[in-house]
Amino acid sequence: MPATAQPKVVIFTTPTCSFCNAAKRYFREKKIKFKDIDVSRDQRAARDMVRITGQSGVPVILINNRPIVGFDKPKINRLLGIK
C-alpha cells in the first residue's frame, strides 16, 4: 500500500445542485476517488448530514469524516494535501 493513501471522501449531493456538480468535477480532475450520496433519494443520509453539520444545504463533503459545507476549494485542498 502506498505511503500516501488517499483520504476517504464522501460527498452529499442532489442532482440539481450546481456546486455539487462542480465539486465532483473537481475531484475527478484531481483523480480523487469519492462516494457520492444523493440526499434527495436517501432520507437517512440526509438526516445524517444534518446531524453531522447542522446544515441541510448541499454539497457537504466529508474528508476523513471532517465536514466541509459547500464547495470550499481551499479547505478541500488543505484536507487532501493538494497544492
mmCIF file of the N, C-alpha and C atoms, coordinates in Angstrom:
data_MODEL
# 
_entry.id   MODEL 
# 
loop_
_atom_site.group_PDB 
_atom_site.id 
_atom_site.type_symbol 
_atom_site.label_atom_id 
_atom_site.label_alt_id 
_atom_site.label_comp_id 
_atom_site.label_asym_id 
_atom_site.label_entity_id 
_atom_site.label_seq_id 
_atom_site.pdbx_PDB_ins_code 
_atom_site.Cartn_x 
_atom_site.Cartn_y 
_atom_site.Cartn_z 
_atom_site.occupancy 
_atom_site.B_iso_or_equiv 
_atom_site.pdbx_formal_charge 
_atom_site.auth_seq_id 
_atom_site.auth_comp_id 
_atom_site.auth_asym_id 
_atom_site.auth_atom_id 
_atom_site.pdbx_PDB_model_num 
ATOM 1   N N  . MET A 1 1  ? 0.845   -1.187 0.000   1.00 0.00 ? 1  MET A N  1 
ATOM 2   C CA . MET A 1 1  ? 0.000   0.000  0.000   1.00 0.00 ? 1  MET A CA 1 
ATOM 3   C C  . MET A 1 1  ? 0.889   1.248  0.000   1.00 0.00 ? 1  MET A C  1 
ATOM 4   N N  . PRO A 1 2  ? 0.541   2.250  -0.829  1.00 0.00 ? 2  PRO A N  1 
ATOM 5   C CA . PRO A 1 2  ? 1.381   3.446  -0.893  1.00 0.00 ? 2  PRO A CA 1 
ATOM 6   C C  . PRO A 1 2  ? 1.353   4.228  0.416   1.00 0.00 ? 2  PRO A C  1 
ATOM 7   N N  . ALA A 1 3  ? 2.434   4.932  0.684   1.00 0.00 ? 3  ALA A N  1 
ATOM 8   C CA . ALA A 1 3  ? 2.536   5.715  1.915   1.00 0.00 ? 3  ALA A CA 1 
ATOM 9   C C  . ALA A 1 3  ? 1.514   6.843  1.932   1.00 0.00 ? 3  ALA A C  1 
ATOM 10  N N  . THR A 1 4  ? 1.142   7.320  0.766   1.00 0.00 ? 4  THR A N  1 
ATOM 11  C CA . THR A 1 4  ? 0.185   8.417  0.697   1.00 0.00 ? 4  THR A CA 1 
ATOM 12  C C  . THR A 1 4  ? -1.174  7.893  0.243   1.00 0.00 ? 4  THR A C  1 
ATOM 13  N N  . ALA A 1 5  ? -1.811  7.087  1.090   1.00 0.00 ? 5  ALA A N  1 
ATOM 14  C CA . ALA A 1 5  ? -3.140  6.587  0.774   1.00 0.00 ? 5  ALA A CA 1 
ATOM 15  C C  . ALA A 1 5  ? -4.104  7.774  0.761   1.00 0.00 ? 5  ALA A C  1 
ATOM 16  N N  . GLN A 1 6  ? -5.019  7.744  -0.188  1.00 0.00 ? 6  GLN A N  1 
ATOM 17  C CA . GLN A 1 6  ? -5.959  8.850  -0.310  1.00 0.00 ? 6  GLN A CA 1 
ATOM 18  C C  . GLN A 1 6  ? -6.919  8.866  0.877   1.00 0.00 ? 6  GLN A C  1 
ATOM 19  N N  . PRO A 1 7  ? -7.215  10.047 1.406   1.00 0.00 ? 7  PRO A N  1 
ATOM 20  C CA . PRO A 1 7  ? -8.229  10.135 2.457   1.00 0.00 ? 7  PRO A CA 1 
ATOM 21  C C  . PRO A 1 7  ? -9.582  9.661  1.942   1.00 0.00 ? 7  PRO A C  1 
ATOM 22  N N  . LYS A 1 8  ? -10.439 9.245  2.858   1.00 0.00 ? 8  LYS A N  1 
ATOM 23  C CA . LYS A 1 8  ? -11.794 8.832  2.491   1.00 0.00 ? 8  LYS A CA 1 
ATOM 24  C C  . LYS A 1 8  ? -12.623 10.081 2.216   1.00 0.00 ? 8  LYS A C  1 
ATOM 25  N N  . VAL A 1 9  ? -13.221 10.142 1.028   1.00 0.00 ? 9  VAL A N  1 
ATOM 26  C CA . VAL A 1 9  ? -14.014 11.304 0.624   1.00 0.00 ? 9  VAL A CA 1 
ATOM 27  C C  . VAL A 1 9  ? -15.445 10.863 0.340   1.00 0.00 ? 9  VAL A C  1 
ATOM 28  N N  . VAL A 1 10 ? -16.390 11.532 1.012   1.00 0.00 ? 10 VAL A N  1 
ATOM 29  C CA . VAL A 1 10 ? -17.819 11.305 0.782   1.00 0.00 ? 10 VAL A CA 1 
ATOM 30  C C  . VAL A 1 10 ? -18.430 12.663 0.484   1.00 0.00 ? 10 VAL A C  1 
ATOM 31  N N  . ILE A 1 11 ? -19.287 12.722 -0.531  1.00 0.00 ? 11 ILE A N  1 
ATOM 32  C CA . ILE A 1 11 ? -19.957 13.986 -0.858  1.00 0.00 ? 11 ILE A CA 1 
ATOM 33  C C  . ILE A 1 11 ? -21.466 13.755 -0.883  1.00 0.00 ? 11 ILE A C  1 
ATOM 34  N N  . PHE A 1 12 ? -22.170 14.576 -0.110  1.00 0.00 ? 12 PHE A N  1 
ATOM 35  C CA . PHE A 1 12 ? -23.636 14.545 -0.083  1.00 0.00 ? 12 PHE A CA 1 
ATOM 36  C C  . PHE A 1 12 ? -24.122 15.577 -1.092  1.00 0.00 ? 12 PHE A C  1 
ATOM 37  N N  . THR A 1 13 ? -24.959 15.127 -2.038  1.00 0.00 ? 13 THR A N  1 
ATOM 38  C CA . THR A 1 13 ? -25.360 15.982 -3.155  1.00 0.00 ? 13 THR A CA 1 
ATOM 39  C C  . THR A 1 13 ? -26.842 15.824 -3.466  1.00 0.00 ? 13 THR A C  1 
ATOM 40  N N  . THR A 1 14 ? -27.316 16.675 -4.376  1.00 0.00 ? 14 THR A N  1 
ATOM 41  C CA . THR A 1 14 ? -28.593 16.468 -5.061  1.00 0.00 ? 14 THR A CA 1 
ATOM 42  C C  . THR A 1 14 ? -28.315 16.636 -6.557  1.00 0.00 ? 14 THR A C  1 
ATOM 43  N N  . PRO A 1 15 ? -29.166 16.047 -7.391  1.00 0.00 ? 15 PRO A N  1 
ATOM 44  C CA . PRO A 1 15 ? -28.899 16.094 -8.835  1.00 0.00 ? 15 PRO A CA 1 
ATOM 45  C C  . PRO A 1 15 ? -28.912 17.504 -9.419  1.00 0.00 ? 15 PRO A C  1 
ATOM 46  N N  . THR A 1 16 ? -29.654 18.432 -8.820  1.00 0.00 ? 16 THR A N  1 
ATOM 47  C CA . THR A 1 16 ? -29.812 19.768 -9.401  1.00 0.00 ? 16 THR A CA 1 
ATOM 48  C C  . THR A 1 16 ? -28.840 20.800 -8.827  1.00 0.00 ? 16 THR A C  1 
ATOM 49  N N  . CYS A 1 17 ? -27.924 20.370 -7.962  1.00 0.00 ? 17 CYS A N  1 
ATOM 50  C CA . CYS A 1 17 ? -27.025 21.297 -7.270  1.00 0.00 ? 17 CYS A CA 1 
ATOM 51  C C  . CYS A 1 17 ? -25.785 21.581 -8.121  1.00 0.00 ? 17 CYS A C  1 
ATOM 52  N N  . SER A 1 18 ? -25.646 22.839 -8.577  1.00 0.00 ? 18 SER A N  1 
ATOM 53  C CA . SER A 1 18 ? -24.510 23.167 -9.448  1.00 0.00 ? 18 SER A CA 1 
ATOM 54  C C  . SER A 1 18 ? -23.182 23.105 -8.698  1.00 0.00 ? 18 SER A C  1 
ATOM 55  N N  . PHE A 1 19 ? -23.167 23.499 -7.418  1.00 0.00 ? 19 PHE A N  1 
ATOM 56  C CA . PHE A 1 19 ? -21.914 23.426 -6.648  1.00 0.00 ? 19 PHE A CA 1 
ATOM 57  C C  . PHE A 1 19 ? -21.519 21.969 -6.390  1.00 0.00 ? 19 PHE A C  1 
ATOM 58  N N  . CYS A 1 20 ? -22.518 21.096 -6.231  1.00 0.00 ? 20 CYS A N  1 
ATOM 59  C CA . CYS A 1 20 ? -22.236 19.658 -6.076  1.00 0.00 ? 20 CYS A CA 1 
ATOM 60  C C  . CYS A 1 20 ? -21.543 19.131 -7.325  1.00 0.00 ? 20 CYS A C  1 
ATOM 61  N N  . ASN A 1 21 ? -22.101 19.486 -8.477  1.00 0.00 ? 21 ASN A N  1 
ATOM 62  C CA . ASN A 1 21 ? -21.528 19.011 -9.745  1.00 0.00 ? 21 ASN A CA 1 
ATOM 63  C C  . ASN A 1 21 ? -20.129 19.572 -9.949  1.00 0.00 ? 21 ASN A C  1 
ATOM 64  N N  . ALA A 1 22 ? -19.916 20.836 -9.553  1.00 0.00 ? 22 ALA A N  1 
ATOM 65  C CA . ALA A 1 22 ? -18.584 21.432 -9.665  1.00 0.00 ? 22 ALA A CA 1 
ATOM 66  C C  . ALA A 1 22 ? -17.590 20.700 -8.767  1.00 0.00 ? 22 ALA A C  1 
ATOM 67  N N  . ALA A 1 23 ? -18.018 20.353 -7.550  1.00 0.00 ? 23 ALA A N  1 
ATOM 68  C CA . ALA A 1 23 ? -17.134 19.644 -6.614  1.00 0.00 ? 23 ALA A CA 1 
ATOM 69  C C  . ALA A 1 23 ? -16.776 18.264 -7.166  1.00 0.00 ? 23 ALA A C  1 
ATOM 70  N N  . LYS A 1 24 ? -17.766 17.547 -7.680  1.00 0.00 ? 24 LYS A N  1 
ATOM 71  C CA . LYS A 1 24 ? -17.491 16.212 -8.234  1.00 0.00 ? 24 LYS A CA 1 
ATOM 72  C C  . LYS A 1 24 ? -16.566 16.302 -9.443  1.00 0.00 ? 24 LYS A C  1 
ATOM 73  N N  . ARG A 1 25 ? -16.774 17.318 -10.294 1.00 0.00 ? 25 ARG A N  1 
ATOM 74  C CA . ARG A 1 25 ? -15.900 17.516 -11.450 1.00 0.00 ? 25 ARG A CA 1 
ATOM 75  C C  . ARG A 1 25 ? -14.469 17.800 -10.975 1.00 0.00 ? 25 ARG A C  1 
ATOM 76  N N  . TYR A 1 26 ? -14.346 18.615 -9.935  1.00 0.00 ? 26 TYR A N  1 
ATOM 77  C CA . TYR A 1 26 ? -13.026 18.943 -9.382  1.00 0.00 ? 26 TYR A CA 1 
ATOM 78  C C  . TYR A 1 26 ? -12.329 17.674 -8.880  1.00 0.00 ? 26 TYR A C  1 
ATOM 79  N N  . PHE A 1 27 ? -13.060 16.832 -8.134  1.00 0.00 ? 27 PHE A N  1 
ATOM 80  C CA . PHE A 1 27 ? -12.466 15.586 -7.624  1.00 0.00 ? 27 PHE A CA 1 
ATOM 81  C C  . PHE A 1 27 ? -12.014 14.697 -8.779  1.00 0.00 ? 27 PHE A C  1 
ATOM 82  N N  . ARG A 1 28 ? -12.831 14.616 -9.837  1.00 0.00 ? 28 ARG A N  1 
ATOM 83  C CA . ARG A 1 28 ? -12.448 13.791 -10.993 1.00 0.00 ? 28 ARG A CA 1 
ATOM 84  C C  . ARG A 1 28 ? -11.189 14.345 -11.656 1.00 0.00 ? 28 ARG A C  1 
ATOM 85  N N  . GLU A 1 29 ? -11.133 15.677 -11.809 1.00 0.00 ? 29 GLU A N  1 
ATOM 86  C CA . GLU A 1 29 ? -9.948  16.293 -12.421 1.00 0.00 ? 29 GLU A CA 1 
ATOM 87  C C  . GLU A 1 29 ? -8.690  15.987 -11.612 1.00 0.00 ? 29 GLU A C  1 
ATOM 88  N N  . LYS A 1 30 ? -8.819  15.977 -10.290 1.00 0.00 ? 30 LYS A N  1 
ATOM 89  C CA . LYS A 1 30 ? -7.684  15.734 -9.404  1.00 0.00 ? 30 LYS A CA 1 
ATOM 90  C C  . LYS A 1 30 ? -7.459  14.246 -9.151  1.00 0.00 ? 30 LYS A C  1 
ATOM 91  N N  . LYS A 1 31 ? -8.279  13.391 -9.803  1.00 0.00 ? 31 LYS A N  1 
ATOM 92  C CA . LYS A 1 31 ? -8.180  11.931 -9.649  1.00 0.00 ? 31 LYS A CA 1 
ATOM 93  C C  . LYS A 1 31 ? -8.386  11.493 -8.195  1.00 0.00 ? 31 LYS A C  1 
ATOM 94  N N  . ILE A 1 32 ? -9.341  12.162 -7.524  1.00 0.00 ? 32 ILE A N  1 
ATOM 95  C CA . ILE A 1 32 ? -9.696  11.822 -6.155  1.00 0.00 ? 32 ILE A CA 1 
ATOM 96  C C  . ILE A 1 32 ? -10.933 10.929 -6.205  1.00 0.00 ? 32 ILE A C  1 
ATOM 97  N N  . LYS A 1 33 ? -10.828 9.749  -5.626  1.00 0.00 ? 33 LYS A N  1 
ATOM 98  C CA . LYS A 1 33 ? -11.992 8.859  -5.549  1.00 0.00 ? 33 LYS A CA 1 
ATOM 99  C C  . LYS A 1 33 ? -12.926 9.392  -4.474  1.00 0.00 ? 33 LYS A C  1 
ATOM 100 N N  . PHE A 1 34 ? -14.241 9.285  -4.731  1.00 0.00 ? 34 PHE A N  1 
ATOM 101 C CA . PHE A 1 34 ? -15.205 9.757  -3.744  1.00 0.00 ? 34 PHE A CA 1 
ATOM 102 C C  . PHE A 1 34 ? -16.474 8.925  -3.831  1.00 0.00 ? 34 PHE A C  1 
ATOM 103 N N  . LYS A 1 35 ? -17.211 8.927  -2.732  1.00 0.00 ? 35 LYS A N  1 
ATOM 104 C CA . LYS A 1 35 ? -18.519 8.271  -2.700  1.00 0.00 ? 35 LYS A CA 1 
ATOM 105 C C  . LYS A 1 35 ? -19.566 9.376  -2.763  1.00 0.00 ? 35 LYS A C  1 
ATOM 106 N N  . ASP A 1 36 ? -20.457 9.294  -3.731  1.00 0.00 ? 36 ASP A N  1 
ATOM 107 C CA . ASP A 1 36 ? -21.499 10.302 -3.955  1.00 0.00 ? 36 ASP A CA 1 
ATOM 108 C C  . ASP A 1 36 ? -22.801 9.782  -3.345  1.00 0.00 ? 36 ASP A C  1 
ATOM 109 N N  . ILE A 1 37 ? -23.373 10.546 -2.419  1.00 0.00 ? 37 ILE A N  1 
ATOM 110 C CA . ILE A 1 37 ? -24.636 10.161 -1.795  1.00 0.00 ? 37 ILE A CA 1 
ATOM 111 C C  . ILE A 1 37 ? -25.687 11.213 -2.145  1.00 0.00 ? 37 ILE A C  1 
ATOM 112 N N  . ASP A 1 38 ? -26.739 10.789 -2.850  1.00 0.00 ? 38 ASP A N  1 
ATOM 113 C CA . ASP A 1 38 ? -27.821 11.674 -3.272  1.00 0.00 ? 38 ASP A CA 1 
ATOM 114 C C  . ASP A 1 38 ? -28.834 11.777 -2.126  1.00 0.00 ? 38 ASP A C  1 
ATOM 115 N N  . VAL A 1 39 ? -28.816 12.907 -1.404  1.00 0.00 ? 39 VAL A N  1 
ATOM 116 C CA . VAL A 1 39 ? -29.698 13.055 -0.242  1.00 0.00 ? 39 VAL A CA 1 
ATOM 117 C C  . VAL A 1 39 ? -31.153 13.290 -0.646  1.00 0.00 ? 39 VAL A C  1 
ATOM 118 N N  . SER A 1 40 ? -31.401 13.568 -1.916  1.00 0.00 ? 40 SER A N  1 
ATOM 119 C CA . SER A 1 40 ? -32.796 13.694 -2.350  1.00 0.00 ? 40 SER A CA 1 
ATOM 120 C C  . SER A 1 40 ? -33.455 12.318 -2.449  1.00 0.00 ? 40 SER A C  1 
ATOM 121 N N  . ARG A 1 41 ? -32.641 11.263 -2.523  1.00 0.00 ? 41 ARG A N  1 
ATOM 122 C CA . ARG A 1 41 ? -33.167 9.893  -2.611  1.00 0.00 ? 41 ARG A CA 1 
ATOM 123 C C  . ARG A 1 41 ? -32.958 9.094  -1.328  1.00 0.00 ? 41 ARG A C  1 
ATOM 124 N N  . ASP A 1 42 ? -32.045 9.543  -0.488  1.00 0.00 ? 42 ASP A N  1 
ATOM 125 C CA . ASP A 1 42 ? -31.673 8.772  0.709   1.00 0.00 ? 42 ASP A CA 1 
ATOM 126 C C  . ASP A 1 42 ? -31.948 9.620  1.954   1.00 0.00 ? 42 ASP A C  1 
ATOM 127 N N  . GLN A 1 43 ? -33.138 9.430  2.527   1.00 0.00 ? 43 GLN A N  1 
ATOM 128 C CA . GLN A 1 43 ? -33.545 10.249 3.671   1.00 0.00 ? 43 GLN A CA 1 
ATOM 129 C C  . GLN A 1 43 ? -32.670 10.017 4.902   1.00 0.00 ? 43 GLN A C  1 
ATOM 130 N N  . ARG A 1 44 ? -32.210 8.798  5.094   1.00 0.00 ? 44 ARG A N  1 
ATOM 131 C CA . ARG A 1 44 ? -31.342 8.531  6.243   1.00 0.00 ? 44 ARG A CA 1 
ATOM 132 C C  . ARG A 1 44 ? -30.025 9.304  6.100   1.00 0.00 ? 44 ARG A C  1 
ATOM 133 N N  . ALA A 1 45 ? -29.468 9.304  4.890   1.00 0.00 ? 45 ALA A N  1 
ATOM 134 C CA . ALA A 1 45 ? -28.237 10.061 4.641   1.00 0.00 ? 45 ALA A CA 1 
ATOM 135 C C  . ALA A 1 45 ? -28.476 11.548 4.851   1.00 0.00 ? 45 ALA A C  1 
ATOM 136 N N  . ALA A 1 46 ? -29.646 12.043 4.426   1.00 0.00 ? 46 ALA A N  1 
ATOM 137 C CA . ALA A 1 46 ? -29.970 13.463 4.625   1.00 0.00 ? 46 ALA A CA 1 
ATOM 138 C C  . ALA A 1 46 ? -29.999 13.783 6.118   1.00 0.00 ? 46 ALA A C  1 
ATOM 139 N N  . ARG A 1 47 ? -30.607 12.910 6.924   1.00 0.00 ? 47 ARG A N  1 
ATOM 140 C CA . ARG A 1 47 ? -30.641 13.136 8.380   1.00 0.00 ? 47 ARG A CA 1 
ATOM 141 C C  . ARG A 1 47 ? -29.232 13.078 8.969   1.00 0.00 ? 47 ARG A C  1 
ATOM 142 N N  . ASP A 1 48 ? -28.415 12.127 8.506   1.00 0.00 ? 48 ASP A N  1 
ATOM 143 C CA . ASP A 1 48 ? -27.028 12.031 8.985   1.00 0.00 ? 48 ASP A CA 1 
ATOM 144 C C  . ASP A 1 48 ? -26.270 13.311 8.670   1.00 0.00 ? 48 ASP A C  1 
ATOM 145 N N  . MET A 1 49 ? -26.459 13.829 7.457   1.00 0.00 ? 49 MET A N  1 
ATOM 146 C CA . MET A 1 49 ? -25.760 15.041 7.038   1.00 0.00 ? 49 MET A CA 1 
ATOM 147 C C  . MET A 1 49 ? -26.132 16.211 7.949   1.00 0.00 ? 49 MET A C  1 
ATOM 148 N N  . VAL A 1 50 ? -27.425 16.358 8.258   1.00 0.00 ? 50 VAL A N  1 
ATOM 149 C CA . VAL A 1 50 ? -27.872 17.439 9.138   1.00 0.00 ? 50 VAL A CA 1 
ATOM 150 C C  . VAL A 1 50 ? -27.323 17.235 10.545  1.00 0.00 ? 50 VAL A C  1 
ATOM 151 N N  . ARG A 1 51 ? -27.311 15.980 11.006  1.00 0.00 ? 51 ARG A N  1 
ATOM 152 C CA . ARG A 1 51 ? -26.798 15.687 12.351  1.00 0.00 ? 51 ARG A CA 1 
ATOM 153 C C  . ARG A 1 51 ? -25.305 16.029 12.448  1.00 0.00 ? 51 ARG A C  1 
ATOM 154 N N  . ILE A 1 52 ? -24.550 15.699 11.408  1.00 0.00 ? 52 ILE A N  1 
ATOM 155 C CA . ILE A 1 52 ? -23.101 15.928 11.416  1.00 0.00 ? 52 ILE A CA 1 
ATOM 156 C C  . ILE A 1 52 ? -22.776 17.419 11.349  1.00 0.00 ? 52 ILE A C  1 
ATOM 157 N N  . THR A 1 53 ? -23.519 18.164 10.515  1.00 0.00 ? 53 THR A N  1 
ATOM 158 C CA . THR A 1 53 ? -23.123 19.547 10.209  1.00 0.00 ? 53 THR A CA 1 
ATOM 159 C C  . THR A 1 53 ? -24.090 20.613 10.718  1.00 0.00 ? 53 THR A C  1 
ATOM 160 N N  . GLY A 1 54 ? -25.317 20.214 11.040  1.00 0.00 ? 54 GLY A N  1 
ATOM 161 C CA . GLY A 1 54 ? -26.330 21.205 11.363  1.00 0.00 ? 54 GLY A CA 1 
ATOM 162 C C  . GLY A 1 54 ? -26.866 21.910 10.125  1.00 0.00 ? 54 GLY A C  1 
ATOM 163 N N  . GLN A 1 55 ? -26.445 21.470 8.949   1.00 0.00 ? 55 GLN A N  1 
ATOM 164 C CA . GLN A 1 55 ? -26.827 22.097 7.681   1.00 0.00 ? 55 GLN A CA 1 
ATOM 165 C C  . GLN A 1 55 ? -27.684 21.147 6.862   1.00 0.00 ? 55 GLN A C  1 
ATOM 166 N N  . SER A 1 56 ? -28.646 21.724 6.142   1.00 0.00 ? 56 SER A N  1 
ATOM 167 C CA . SER A 1 56 ? -29.416 20.890 5.215   1.00 0.00 ? 56 SER A CA 1 
ATOM 168 C C  . SER A 1 56 ? -29.058 21.199 3.767   1.00 0.00 ? 56 SER A C  1 
ATOM 169 N N  . GLY A 1 57 ? -28.198 22.208 3.558   1.00 0.00 ? 57 GLY A N  1 
ATOM 170 C CA . GLY A 1 57 ? -27.771 22.542 2.197   1.00 0.00 ? 57 GLY A CA 1 
ATOM 171 C C  . GLY A 1 57 ? -26.665 21.627 1.718   1.00 0.00 ? 57 GLY A C  1 
ATOM 172 N N  . VAL A 1 58 ? -26.592 21.485 0.405   1.00 0.00 ? 58 VAL A N  1 
ATOM 173 C CA . VAL A 1 58 ? -25.549 20.666 -0.200  1.00 0.00 ? 58 VAL A CA 1 
ATOM 174 C C  . VAL A 1 58 ? -24.686 21.557 -1.092  1.00 0.00 ? 58 VAL A C  1 
ATOM 175 N N  . PRO A 1 59 ? -23.479 21.177 -1.425  1.00 0.00 ? 59 PRO A N  1 
ATOM 176 C CA . PRO A 1 59 ? -22.846 19.922 -1.024  1.00 0.00 ? 59 PRO A CA 1 
ATOM 177 C C  . PRO A 1 59 ? -22.283 19.981 0.396   1.00 0.00 ? 59 PRO A C  1 
ATOM 178 N N  . VAL A 1 60 ? -22.274 18.814 1.020   1.00 0.00 ? 60 VAL A N  1 
ATOM 179 C CA . VAL A 1 60 ? -21.492 18.608 2.241   1.00 0.00 ? 60 VAL A CA 1 
ATOM 180 C C  . VAL A 1 60 ? -20.474 17.542 1.888   1.00 0.00 ? 60 VAL A C  1 
ATOM 181 N N  . ILE A 1 61 ? -19.216 17.855 2.132   1.00 0.00 ? 61 ILE A N  1 
ATOM 182 C CA . ILE A 1 61 ? -18.121 16.953 1.781   1.00 0.00 ? 61 ILE A CA 1 
ATOM 183 C C  . ILE A 1 61 ? -17.463 16.496 3.074   1.00 0.00 ? 61 ILE A C  1 
ATOM 184 N N  . LEU A 1 62 ? -17.287 15.194 3.212   1.00 0.00 ? 62 LEU A N  1 
ATOM 185 C CA . LEU A 1 62 ? -16.559 14.652 4.359   1.00 0.00 ? 62 LEU A CA 1 
ATOM 186 C C  . LEU A 1 62 ? -15.217 14.133 3.853   1.00 0.00 ? 62 LEU A C  1 
ATOM 187 N N  . ILE A 1 63 ? -14.144 14.624 4.433   1.00 0.00 ? 63 ILE A N  1 
ATOM 188 C CA . ILE A 1 63 ? -12.807 14.132 4.111   1.00 0.00 ? 63 ILE A CA 1 
ATOM 189 C C  . ILE A 1 63 ? -12.247 13.561 5.403   1.00 0.00 ? 63 ILE A C  1 
ATOM 190 N N  . ASN A 1 64 ? -12.098 12.226 5.423   1.00 0.00 ? 64 ASN A N  1 
ATOM 191 C CA . ASN A 1 64 ? -11.742 11.522 6.669   1.00 0.00 ? 64 ASN A CA 1 
ATOM 192 C C  . ASN A 1 64 ? -12.658 11.962 7.816   1.00 0.00 ? 64 ASN A C  1 
ATOM 193 N N  . ASN A 1 65 ? -13.964 12.031 7.521   1.00 0.00 ? 65 ASN A N  1 
ATOM 194 C CA . ASN A 1 65 ? -15.020 12.386 8.480   1.00 0.00 ? 65 ASN A CA 1 
ATOM 195 C C  . ASN A 1 65 ? -14.960 13.826 8.971   1.00 0.00 ? 65 ASN A C  1 
ATOM 196 N N  . ARG A 1 66 ? -14.148 14.680 8.332   1.00 0.00 ? 66 ARG A N  1 
ATOM 197 C CA . ARG A 1 66 ? -14.149 16.109 8.680   1.00 0.00 ? 66 ARG A CA 1 
ATOM 198 C C  . ARG A 1 66 ? -15.037 16.828 7.675   1.00 0.00 ? 66 ARG A C  1 
ATOM 199 N N  . PRO A 1 67 ? -16.122 17.475 8.172   1.00 0.00 ? 67 PRO A N  1 
ATOM 200 C CA . PRO A 1 67 ? -17.101 18.061 7.247   1.00 0.00 ? 67 PRO A CA 1 
ATOM 201 C C  . PRO A 1 67 ? -16.666 19.398 6.670   1.00 0.00 ? 67 PRO A C  1 
ATOM 202 N N  . ILE A 1 68 ? -16.989 19.574 5.392   1.00 0.00 ? 68 ILE A N  1 
ATOM 203 C CA . ILE A 1 68 ? -16.848 20.851 4.703   1.00 0.00 ? 68 ILE A CA 1 
ATOM 204 C C  . ILE A 1 68 ? -18.225 21.152 4.127   1.00 0.00 ? 68 ILE A C  1 
ATOM 205 N N  . VAL A 1 69 ? -18.785 22.300 4.487   1.00 0.00 ? 69 VAL A N  1 
ATOM 206 C CA . VAL A 1 69 ? -20.089 22.690 3.956   1.00 0.00 ? 69 VAL A CA 1 
ATOM 207 C C  . VAL A 1 69 ? -19.848 23.596 2.760   1.00 0.00 ? 69 VAL A C  1 
ATOM 208 N N  . GLY A 1 70 ? -20.386 23.183 1.611   1.00 0.00 ? 70 GLY A N  1 
ATOM 209 C CA . GLY A 1 70 ? -20.179 23.941 0.388   1.00 0.00 ? 70 GLY A CA 1 
ATOM 210 C C  . GLY A 1 70 ? -18.923 23.494 -0.337  1.00 0.00 ? 70 GLY A C  1 
ATOM 211 N N  . PHE A 1 71 ? -18.740 24.054 -1.522  1.00 0.00 ? 71 PHE A N  1 
ATOM 212 C CA . PHE A 1 71 ? -17.568 23.719 -2.344  1.00 0.00 ? 71 PHE A CA 1 
ATOM 213 C C  . PHE A 1 71 ? -16.460 24.701 -1.986  1.00 0.00 ? 71 PHE A C  1 
ATOM 214 N N  . ASP A 1 72 ? -15.807 24.432 -0.852  1.00 0.00 ? 72 ASP A N  1 
ATOM 215 C CA . ASP A 1 72 ? -14.753 25.300 -0.302  1.00 0.00 ? 72 ASP A CA 1 
ATOM 216 C C  . ASP A 1 72 ? -13.412 24.737 -0.762  1.00 0.00 ? 72 ASP A C  1 
ATOM 217 N N  . LYS A 1 73 ? -12.992 25.166 -1.968  1.00 0.00 ? 73 LYS A N  1 
ATOM 218 C CA . LYS A 1 73 ? -11.801 24.579 -2.592  1.00 0.00 ? 73 LYS A CA 1 
ATOM 219 C C  . LYS A 1 73 ? -10.539 24.702 -1.732  1.00 0.00 ? 73 LYS A C  1 
ATOM 220 N N  . PRO A 1 74 ? -10.263 25.866 -1.104  1.00 0.00 ? 74 PRO A N  1 
ATOM 221 C CA . PRO A 1 74 ? -9.054  25.943 -0.265  1.00 0.00 ? 74 PRO A CA 1 
ATOM 222 C C  . PRO A 1 74 ? -9.060  24.933 0.887   1.00 0.00 ? 74 PRO A C  1 
ATOM 223 N N  . LYS A 1 75 ? -10.218 24.751 1.521   1.00 0.00 ? 75 LYS A N  1 
ATOM 224 C CA . LYS A 1 75 ? -10.300 23.799 2.631   1.00 0.00 ? 75 LYS A CA 1 
ATOM 225 C C  . LYS A 1 75 ? -10.175 22.369 2.113   1.00 0.00 ? 75 LYS A C  1 
ATOM 226 N N  . ILE A 1 76 ? -10.817 22.074 0.988   1.00 0.00 ? 76 ILE A N  1 
ATOM 227 C CA . ILE A 1 76 ? -10.716 20.748 0.365   1.00 0.00 ? 76 ILE A CA 1 
ATOM 228 C C  . ILE A 1 76 ? -9.248  20.438 0.060   1.00 0.00 ? 76 ILE A C  1 
ATOM 229 N N  . ASN A 1 77 ? -8.573  21.395 -0.578  1.00 0.00 ? 77 ASN A N  1 
ATOM 230 C CA . ASN A 1 77 ? -7.171  21.191 -0.944  1.00 0.00 ? 77 ASN A CA 1 
ATOM 231 C C  . ASN A 1 77 ? -6.313  20.961 0.292   1.00 0.00 ? 77 ASN A C  1 
ATOM 232 N N  . ARG A 1 78 ? -6.576  21.722 1.359   1.00 0.00 ? 78 ARG A N  1 
ATOM 233 C CA . ARG A 1 78 ? -5.797  21.577 2.580   1.00 0.00 ? 78 ARG A CA 1 
ATOM 234 C C  . ARG A 1 78 ? -5.997  20.178 3.187   1.00 0.00 ? 78 ARG A C  1 
ATOM 235 N N  . LEU A 1 79 ? -7.254  19.720 3.269   1.00 0.00 ? 79 LEU A N  1 
ATOM 236 C CA . LEU A 1 79 ? -7.521  18.412 3.865   1.00 0.00 ? 79 LEU A CA 1 
ATOM 237 C C  . LEU A 1 79 ? -7.017  17.263 2.994   1.00 0.00 ? 79 LEU A C  1 
ATOM 238 N N  . LEU A 1 80 ? -6.956  17.481 1.686   1.00 0.00 ? 80 LEU A N  1 
ATOM 239 C CA . LEU A 1 80 ? -6.465  16.432 0.772   1.00 0.00 ? 80 LEU A CA 1 
ATOM 240 C C  . LEU A 1 80 ? -4.962  16.551 0.521   1.00 0.00 ? 80 LEU A C  1 
ATOM 241 N N  . GLY A 1 81 ? -4.348  17.639 0.982   1.00 0.00 ? 81 GLY A N  1 
ATOM 242 C CA . GLY A 1 81 ? -2.924  17.836 0.734   1.00 0.00 ? 81 GLY A CA 1 
ATOM 243 C C  . GLY A 1 81 ? -2.600  18.182 -0.698  1.00 0.00 ? 81 GLY A C  1 
ATOM 244 N N  . ILE A 1 82 ? -3.556  18.873 -1.384  1.00 0.00 ? 82 ILE A N  1 
ATOM 245 C CA . ILE A 1 82 ? -3.351  19.293 -2.768  1.00 0.00 ? 82 ILE A CA 1 
ATOM 246 C C  . ILE A 1 82 ? -2.864  20.731 -2.753  1.00 0.00 ? 82 ILE A C  1 
ATOM 247 N N  . LYS A 1 83 ? -1.920  21.035 -3.624  1.00 0.00 ? 83 LYS A N  1 
ATOM 248 C CA . LYS A 1 83 ? -1.419  22.417 -3.706  1.00 0.00 ? 83 LYS A CA 1 
ATOM 249 C C  . LYS A 1 83 ? -2.123  23.156 -4.827  1.00 0.00 ? 83 LYS A C  1 
# 
